[in-house]
């Protein structure tokens, strides 16, 4: 990641003298680029790419690992050691895009981020963490310690859409990304009785030059089917699934076949067209249009389906999440050897938290004497509620972050260690 253009330090000048750490190693840190970074010209993906704060420096502490037997995991001692090192070496903000499926109370001995973040906040360092991706059910939120700035996921005022035009000139808007110009009409095929990746293997040699719609719902099964198609010569794949917010970008897996998702109603429309053509002994056709970015008032802001919801299971009177921020179809930096030009479309609350970390950096610059609690107060009280769905504060907290509003909130509610300790004592600790 250090070799990526987005992380170059050209023009930043010498490292501040108060910074006491040094570079020890390098890893894959795709959630940092939305907080800070250098502007990258002519990124060829879905649009321009830039960090929230230009000219800021990153100190990255690796606390998560990948094991061939157990998969990815985050080491609790490493998390605590990383936070301690960050405090020791003088960082201004900690953005920790980590969490898990097991929820612990604020200062439970297993809640290493809760404990470590209390130490950081006690030293005047705001800690920002994601709400988790276990939504839309209630009581699924993670990182609920009151001193943590907890961030839910919203969409942004941009969306990537791709028109899929059927042979009857009806256009379906697909959720996916198609690179290149409009294509000519191509054959559309649906294997009605194939519902598993293993069954799909038997028809891979029949899809060259065609667009296929799959009747498969599970993400893992979709990926397996796409893997079978790598060398098939297929034009594109359409999957009809329950409504999703995010694009499935499989570039990092070496799968470059265009993949579009449509909701079940749209899928039924495509299937009905296919059946009518079949009954009339006509060829069913479809045309892939060029993807485009729509933005502004054309997009209704909403909380992402995957975003974990409150209330806080341990202390329902403490509002969680605190705020929401863009986290759907974000252009993220990954290892330069993966994705496209070192970028990939990703979604998740780990994309939302760095956006807020960038805003916190701006607030610390504008108000250097504000405490972490004052910064959180400014964020929550000036956030704006999303539209586009029936939602409440357990979905989005104070609302979607408003960086400009937070710089001048009018009134901030401050807290210090004594307030947090009194709160913990009231819970019986």
TIPA-991355 format. One record per residue (C-alpha): residue in one letter; x, y, z. Coordinates in steps of 0.05 Angstrom, whole numbers, padded with zeros to 5 digits, always signed. Example, Ala and Ser with C-alpha at 12.3 -4.5 7.8 and 13.67 -1.06 7.14 Angstrom:
! residues 2
A+00246-00090+00156S+00273-00021+00143
! end
This chain:
! residues 429
X+00000+00000+00000X+00058+00047+00014X+00075+00047-00060X+00005+00070-00080X+00002+00140-00109X-00055+00157-00061X-00006+00150-00003X+00052+00190-00030X+00078+00245+00016X+00101+00294-00038X+00093+00365-00015X+00078+00348+00058X+00145+00373+00083X+00185+00344+00140X+00153+00297+00190X+00131+00338+00252X+00181+00336+00307X+00129+00313+00358X+00121+00249+00318X+00163+00196+00351X+00149+00132+00313X+00181+00101+00252X+00160+00055+00195X+00168-00019+00214X+00126-00058+00163X+00073-00053+00111X+00005-00086+00101X-00061-00079+00064X-00101-00022+00095X-00159-00005+00049X-00200+00033+00101X-00150+00090+00111X-00156+00125+00044X-00224+00155+00059X-00196+00194+00118X-00134+00225+00087X-00092+00218+00025X-00063+00250-00036X-00104+00269-00097X-00098+00219-00153X-00109+00245-00224X-00148+00206-00276X-00169+00147-00235X-00207+00103-00285X-00261+00071-00245X-00329+00102-00230X-00305+00173-00218X-00252+00215-00184X-00219+00190-00121X-00194+00231-00063X-00186+00228+00013X-00227+00271+00060X-00166+00309+00086X-00108+00325+00040X-00041+00339+00071X-00052+00297+00133X-00005+00241+00153X-00023+00168+00167X+00007+00125+00222X-00015+00054+00210X-00011+00000+00262X-00023-00072+00239X-00065-00110+00289X-00102-00159+00243X-00073-00220+00209X-00090-00274+00159X-00082-00347+00176X-00089-00401+00124X-00126-00446+00174X-00170-00398+00212X-00177-00340+00162X-00171-00267+00182X-00170-00247+00255X-00151-00187+00299X-00106-00201+00358X-00131-00170+00423X-00061-00159+00452X-00040-00127+00385X-00101-00081+00386X-00084-00056+00456X-00010-00051+00438X-00027-00013+00374X-00070+00037+00413X-00016+00046+00466X+00037+00058+00413X-00008+00109+00378X-00017+00146+00443X+00057+00143+00459X+00078+00168+00391X+00030+00227+00390X-00026+00213+00340X-00085+00261+00337X-00141+00212+00318X-00150+00137+00319X-00194+00106+00265X-00205+00032+00282X-00245-00005+00229X-00250-00069+00269X-00305-00106+00304X-00334-00175+00311X-00396-00218+00316X-00392-00223+00392X-00415-00162+00430X-00384-00143+00497X-00402-00089+00547X-00362-00025+00550X-00304-00048+00594X-00312-00123+00591X-00243-00156+00593X-00256-00184+00523X-00273-00115+00494X-00203-00094+00478X-00224-00037+00433X-00270-00010+00487X-00215-00013+00539X-00160+00014+00493X-00203+00070+00466X-00218+00094+00537X-00143+00101+00547X-00137+00141+00482X-00196+00187+00497X-00167+00199+00567X-00106+00227+00530X-00150+00272+00487X-00149+00228+00425X-00217+00216+00391X-00231+00144+00371X-00276+00129+00311X-00302+00058+00299X-00354+00025+00253X-00422+00002+00276X-00416-00065+00241X-00447-00099+00181X-00500-00143+00214X-00562-00102+00195X-00618-00091+00185X-00638-00127+00249X-00641-00087+00313X-00592-00096+00372X-00536-00116+00324X-00491-00056+00335X-00418-00063+00355X-00368-00016+00389X-00420+00015+00435X-00373+00046+00488X-00399+00117+00499X-00330+00148+00489X-00324+00118+00419X-00352+00155+00358X-00394+00099+00328X-00410+00105+00254X-00467+00073+00214X-00468+00066+00139X-00507+00109+00091X-00504+00115+00016X-00476+00179-00014X-00504+00230-00061X-00473+00189-00118X-00495+00124-00147X-00470+00079-00203X-00524+00053-00249X-00522+00011-00312X-00581+00007-00361X-00598-00063-00385X-00643-00059-00446X-00684-00120-00466X-00703-00137-00537X-00772-00108-00526X-00739-00041-00511X-00755-00044-00437X-00697-00018-00396X-00679-00047-00328X-00631-00008-00283X-00578-00057-00258X-00533-00049-00197X-00464-00061-00224X-00407-00031-00263X-00395-00040-00338X-00331-00011-00366X-00333+00011-00438X-00384+00036-00487X-00454+00010-00501X-00455-00060-00529X-00496-00087-00587X-00555-00132-00569X-00531-00201-00548X-00567-00266-00532X-00598-00271-00462X-00602-00340-00432X-00632-00366-00366X-00620-00437-00341X-00686-00445-00304X-00670-00509-00266X-00599-00494-00245X-00595-00468-00174X-00526-00488-00150X-00453-00475-00171X-00442-00550-00181X-00501-00555-00230X-00476-00492-00265X-00411-00526-00285X-00449-00569-00335X-00470-00509-00377X-00407-00466-00376X-00391-00486-00448X-00458-00458-00472X-00450-00385-00451X-00396-00356-00497X-00418-00288-00525X-00482-00289-00483X-00511-00254-00421X-00535-00303-00368X-00584-00290-00311X-00573-00336-00251X-00626-00361-00202X-00578-00363-00144X-00584-00322-00080X-00524-00335-00035X-00463-00291-00045X-00414-00348-00037X-00451-00389-00090X-00452-00329-00138X-00376-00322-00130X-00367-00397-00144X-00408-00392-00207X-00368-00331-00230X-00304-00369-00217X-00328-00425-00263X-00340-00373-00318X-00270-00341-00318X-00249-00370-00385X-00319-00382-00415X-00322-00321-00460X-00388-00299-00427X-00407-00226-00436X-00440-00212-00369X-00479-00243-00311X-00544-00218-00281X-00567-00241-00212X-00637-00229-00184X-00632-00223-00109X-00665-00187-00051X-00651-00112-00055X-00579-00096-00040X-00544-00029-00033X-00474-00047-00056X-00441-00069-00120X-00407-00137-00120X-00337-00121-00146X-00297-00185-00156X-00235-00155-00189X-00191-00171-00130X-00208-00245-00141X-00186-00241-00213X-00258-00242-00239X-00267-00187-00290X-00334-00210-00319X-00387-00155-00312X-00436-00174-00256X-00502-00139-00246X-00553-00149-00191X-00627-00132-00199X-00682-00138-00147X-00732-00196-00150X-00785-00155-00185X-00737-00134-00239X-00713-00206-00244X-00785-00228-00256X-00791-00177-00312X-00729-00205-00346X-00753-00276-00336X-00822-00260-00363X-00790-00230-00425X-00746-00292-00433X-00806-00338-00427X-00848-00299-00477X-00791-00302-00528X-00785-00377-00515X-00859-00387-00525X-00858-00348-00590X-00795-00385-00612X-00757-00319-00615X-00687-00306-00590X-00685-00265-00525X-00636-00208-00530X-00606-00157-00482X-00560-00096-00489X-00511-00072-00436X-00510+00003-00430X-00451+00043-00406X-00449+00054-00331X-00458+00125-00307X-00453+00162-00242X-00516+00200-00220X-00511+00248-00162X-00545+00302-00123X-00620+00306-00118X-00629+00245-00162X-00605+00201-00104X-00646+00191-00040X-00600+00186+00020X-00615+00126+00063X-00584+00079+00114X-00552+00018+00081X-00587-00048+00092X-00524-00081+00118X-00510-00027+00171X-00518-00053+00242X-00574-00023+00282X-00585-00002+00353X-00607+00003+00406X-00546-00008+00448X-00560-00076+00481X-00520-00060+00544X-00544+00011+00558X-00605+00028+00513X-00606+00099+00541X-00538+00112+00508X-00553+00127+00435X-00516+00083+00385X-00497+00092+00329X-00475+00164+00338X-00475+00185+00264X-00476+00157+00194X-00430+00169+00135X-00421+00144+00063X-00404+00071+00060X-00436+00043-00004X-00396+00032-00067X-00335+00070-00043X-00272+00070-00086X-00222+00040-00038X-00147+00033-00044X-00122-00038-00042X-00055-00071-00058X-00030-00043-00125X-00025-00115-00150X-00100-00125-00141X-00163-00091-00165X-00158-00039-00220X-00101+00011-00216X-00097-00005-00141X-00171+00012-00129X-00233-00029-00117X-00306-00014-00102X-00322-00034-00031X-00380-00026+00018X-00386-00032+00093X-00385+00009+00157X-00309+00003+00153X-00316+00052+00095X-00360+00098+00137X-00314+00106+00198X-00255+00135+00159X-00300+00187+00128X-00317+00211+00198X-00244+00207+00219X-00228+00256+00164X-00282+00303+00188X-00255+00296+00259X-00186+00317+00232X-00218+00380+00203X-00252+00395+00269X-00188+00387+00309X-00155+00436+00262X-00212+00485+00268X-00220+00475+00344X-00154+00450+00372X-00179+00456+00444X-00241+00413+00435X-00242+00347+00474X-00262+00281+00440X-00331+00289+00473X-00340+00359+00446X-00322+00335+00376X-00372+00279+00381X-00425+00327+00406X-00413+00373+00346X-00419+00315+00298X-00484+00288+00329X-00521+00353+00339X-00507+00379+00268X-00518+00314+00230X-00577+00311+00181X-00629+00256+00180X-00632+00216+00115X-00693+00209+00071X-00713+00153+00025X-00734+00103+00078X-00771+00099+00144X-00714+00103+00194X-00701+00126+00265X-00643+00144+00310X-00626+00071+00322X-00611+00066+00248X-00569+00129+00238X-00558+00162+00306X-00558+00238+00299X-00560+00231+00223X-00512+00235+00165X-00449+00275+00182X-00448+00348+00161X-00375+00370+00161X-00390+00444+00150X-00444+00446+00203X-00401+00411+00255X-00348+00466+00251X-00399+00515+00280X-00450+00476+00321X-00468+00534+00366X-00468+00491+00429X-00427+00430+00448X-00438+00381+00505X-00372+00364+00538X-00351+00306+00581X-00288+00282+00615X-00262+00220+00650X-00301+00234+00713X-00366+00232+00674X-00348+00166+00641X-00326+00136+00708X-00391+00158+00741X-00429+00125+00683X-00391+00060+00692X-00403+00062+00767X-00477+00070+00755X-00475+00004+00716X-00443-00032+00775X-00371-00035+00753
! end
